[in-house]
């Protein structure tokens, strides 16, 4: 994933990140443009499953995309 500065549009580098939950990241980024200097926090969350895991973790619940759900249900009924 390429992160760009919301101000100058130049590339922003990840400085640190935390993972407080299996489906959530807190990312701290810094713009590489020395004339801009923006730094900030990004929140990244896994919100939708398009293809289920073959090794699902029992405590992780990520909703399945409706179109994918229909395909999966059809495959189960075959």
N, C-alpha and C positions, 0 to 999 in steps of 0.2 A: 504494500500500500504506500503510495507516494503522498506525503503530506506537504501541502503548500501553505505559505503564509497567507492569512486572510487579508493582510494589508497590502503588501507589495507583490504577492504572487510568486515570490522566489521560493526555493525549497526550504523546508523546515526539518531539522534533525531531531530525532528522539533523544532526549537526555536521560530520562529515567522512566520507568513504568512500574505500576503496582497492579496486582491481580487480586482484589478483595473477594471475588467470587469466581467460580469456574466460567461464568458467562459474561464477565465484566472486566474491563481494563481501564485504568487511569493512566494516561500518557502525558508526560511533560515534554514539550517541544520548544525549540529555539530556532528562529529564522537565521539562515546563514548569511543574509545580506547585512554587512556591517553598518550600512546607512539606515537600515530599518531597526533591527535589534529586538523585534517582538519576541516575546516568550509567553507561553500559555499552557493550559491544561485541556486535554481532549478526553472525551469519554467514549469508549468503544464498547458496544454491547452486541452480543449475539442474540438476534431477535427472531429469526425464522430458519427453520430447517427445510432445505430443498432436496436433500438426499440424506436419509437416515444413516447413522453410524452403524458399522458392523460390530463395534465394541462399545455399546452404550453404557454410560455411567449411570447407575441407578438413581443418583441424586440430581442429575442434570435434566431439566425440563425446558426444552426449546420447542415452541409450537411448530407444527408442520404446516408448510404452505398449502393452502386449499387445493391448488391444482395437483400438487405432489401427493396429497392425501388421497385424491380420487384415483390416481394411478396405482398407489400402494394398495388401496382397498380392492381394486380390480384384479391386481396380481394375486392377492390372497384368496379371492373367490374363484380363481382358475383351477 
